[in-house]
Amino acid sequence: MTSETLLEKELDELYAKVAHGERRGVRVGLVRRVLAYGLKGVAAGGSLVVATGQFTPAHQGIGIAVLVAVFLDGLSSNHDRLIAEVEAGYAYKAIRHRVKTTYNRKVAPYLKKLSQAGNATDAEAAVERLQQTAAKDLADAIADIEGLRAKADIKALRRLSLEEERAAAHGS
């Protein structure tokens, strides 16, 4: 295999990771969004029913449903994770679009030269440089996006720690 073939394979793999990250951001974001709206609807709707004094016999059950909804939302850190997933999806979409359009615009003239005799060596080198740049840009962006997603996940998990809450309450 030539280095160009390996580079093309790497680019294909990076584009596939970006596409997967974009789909994941959309899919997980949608699930978390539905969950967030559902839980907020139960909490707000139930609170409104109790506050208006309607359905007095069901107040205890409604109160329990509101408490469970608020508890599940807090326990899952849904809002923080929803934002992180949606941001990641948009970031993947943006980097895919930016790298692909930049690469395609710059590589087109060299591909034309490759089809003409006599210019192949210079054009091949230029195409390979552009592929290397595109691969580096994609790899760096993937690392950045996944790093931000991981930070958001860790932050959400830390919010669940009772020990950290106790330490914050005691000023430690």
C-alpha positions as CSV (number, residue, x, y, z in Angstrom):
1,M,0.0,0.0,0.0
2,T,1.1,3.5,-0.7
3,S,1.0,6.3,1.8
4,E,-1.6,8.0,-0.3
5,T,-3.8,5.0,0.0
6,L,-3.3,5.0,3.8
7,L,-4.1,8.7,3.9
8,E,-7.3,8.2,2.0
9,K,-8.3,5.4,4.3
10,E,-7.6,7.6,7.3
11,L,-9.7,10.4,5.8
12,D,-12.5,8.0,5.2
13,E,-12.3,6.8,8.8
14,L,-12.3,10.3,10.1
15,Y,-15.3,11.4,8.0
16,A,-17.1,8.3,9.2
17,K,-16.3,9.3,12.9
18,V,-17.6,12.8,12.2
19,A,-20.8,11.4,10.6
20,H,-21.3,9.1,13.5
21,G,-20.8,11.9,16.0
22,E,-23.2,14.1,14.1
23,R,-25.9,11.4,14.1
24,R,-25.3,10.6,17.7
25,G,-25.7,14.2,18.7
26,V,-29.0,14.4,16.8
27,R,-30.3,11.1,18.1
28,V,-29.2,11.4,21.8
29,G,-30.2,15.1,21.7
30,L,-33.7,14.2,20.5
31,V,-34.2,11.5,23.2
32,R,-32.9,13.8,25.9
33,R,-35.0,16.7,24.6
34,V,-38.2,14.5,24.7
35,L,-37.3,13.4,28.2
36,A,-36.6,16.9,29.3
37,Y,-39.9,18.3,27.9
38,G,-41.8,15.3,29.4
39,L,-40.3,15.6,32.8
40,K,-40.8,19.4,32.8
41,G,-44.4,19.0,31.7
42,V,-45.1,16.6,34.5
43,A,-43.5,18.8,37.1
44,A,-45.1,22.1,35.8
45,G,-48.5,20.6,35.0
46,G,-48.7,18.7,38.3
47,S,-47.6,21.7,40.3
48,L,-50.3,23.8,38.5
49,V,-53.0,21.2,39.3
50,V,-52.0,21.1,43.0
51,A,-51.7,24.9,43.2
52,T,-55.1,25.5,41.7
53,G,-56.7,23.1,44.1
54,Q,-58.3,21.0,41.4
55,F,-58.5,17.2,41.8
56,T,-57.9,17.4,45.6
57,P,-58.2,13.6,46.1
58,A,-55.3,13.1,43.6
59,H,-52.9,15.7,45.1
60,Q,-50.8,13.2,46.9
61,G,-50.3,11.1,43.7
62,I,-49.7,14.3,41.6
63,G,-47.1,15.5,44.2
64,I,-45.4,12.1,44.1
65,A,-45.3,12.3,40.2
66,V,-43.8,15.8,40.4
67,L,-41.2,14.8,42.9
68,V,-40.2,11.7,40.8
69,A,-40.0,13.9,37.6
70,V,-37.8,16.5,39.3
71,F,-35.7,13.7,40.9
72,L,-35.2,11.9,37.6
73,D,-34.3,15.1,35.8
74,G,-31.7,16.0,38.4
75,L,-30.4,12.4,38.7
76,S,-29.9,12.0,35.0
77,S,-28.3,15.5,34.7
78,N,-30.5,15.6,31.6
79,H,-30.3,19.3,30.9
80,D,-26.4,19.5,31.0
81,R,-26.1,16.3,29.0
82,L,-28.7,17.4,26.5
83,I,-26.8,20.7,25.9
84,A,-23.5,18.8,25.5
85,E,-24.9,16.3,23.0
86,V,-26.7,18.9,20.9
87,E,-23.5,21.1,20.9
88,A,-21.5,18.1,19.8
89,G,-23.9,17.3,17.0
90,Y,-23.7,20.8,15.7
91,A,-19.9,20.9,16.1
92,Y,-19.5,17.7,14.1
93,K,-21.8,19.0,11.4
94,A,-19.9,22.3,11.2
95,I,-16.4,20.7,11.0
96,R,-17.6,18.2,8.4
97,H,-18.9,21.0,6.2
98,R,-15.9,23.3,6.7
99,V,-13.2,20.7,6.0
100,K,-15.1,19.1,3.1
101,T,-15.8,22.3,1.3
102,T,-12.3,23.7,1.9
103,Y,-10.7,20.5,0.8
104,N,-12.9,20.1,-2.3
105,R,-12.3,23.7,-3.4
106,K,-8.6,23.5,-3.0
107,V,-8.1,20.0,-4.4
108,A,-10.2,20.4,-7.6
109,P,-7.5,22.3,-9.7
110,Y,-4.9,19.6,-8.7
111,L,-7.2,16.8,-9.7
112,K,-7.7,18.5,-13.1
113,K,-3.9,18.6,-13.4
114,L,-3.6,14.9,-12.5
115,S,-5.7,14.0,-15.5
116,Q,-3.3,15.9,-17.8
117,A,0.0,14.5,-18.7
118,G,3.2,16.0,-17.3
119,N,1.8,17.7,-14.2
120,A,1.1,14.5,-12.2
121,T,4.0,14.6,-9.7
122,D,3.4,18.2,-8.5
123,A,-0.3,17.7,-8.4
124,E,0.0,14.4,-6.5
125,A,2.2,16.1,-3.9
126,A,-0.3,19.0,-3.6
127,V,-3.3,16.6,-3.2
128,E,-1.4,14.6,-0.6
129,R,-0.6,17.8,1.4
130,L,-4.3,18.8,1.2
131,Q,-5.4,15.4,2.4
132,Q,-2.9,15.6,5.3
133,T,-4.3,19.0,6.3
134,A,-7.9,17.7,6.1
135,A,-7.0,14.7,8.1
136,K,-5.3,16.8,10.8
137,D,-8.2,19.2,10.9
138,L,-10.7,16.4,11.3
139,A,-8.7,14.5,13.9
140,D,-8.1,17.7,16.0
141,A,-11.8,18.6,15.8
142,I,-12.9,15.1,16.8
143,A,-10.5,15.2,19.8
144,D,-11.8,18.7,20.8
145,I,-15.5,17.7,20.5
146,E,-15.0,14.5,22.4
147,G,-13.0,16.3,25.1
148,L,-15.8,18.8,25.6
149,R,-18.4,16.0,25.6
150,A,-16.4,14.1,28.3
151,K,-16.0,17.3,30.4
152,A,-19.7,17.9,30.3
153,D,-20.3,14.2,31.3
154,I,-17.9,14.4,34.2
155,K,-19.3,17.7,35.4
156,A,-22.8,16.1,35.3
157,L,-21.6,13.1,37.3
158,R,-19.8,15.3,39.8
159,R,-23.1,17.1,40.5
160,L,-24.5,13.8,41.7
161,S,-21.8,13.3,44.3
162,L,-23.1,13.7,47.8
163,E,-19.6,14.0,49.2
164,E,-19.0,17.1,47.0
165,E,-22.2,18.6,48.2
166,R,-21.2,18.1,51.8
167,A,-17.8,19.5,51.2
168,A,-19.3,22.6,49.5
169,A,-21.8,23.0,52.4
170,H,-19.0,22.9,54.9
171,G,-16.7,25.2,52.9
172,S,-14.0,22.6,52.4
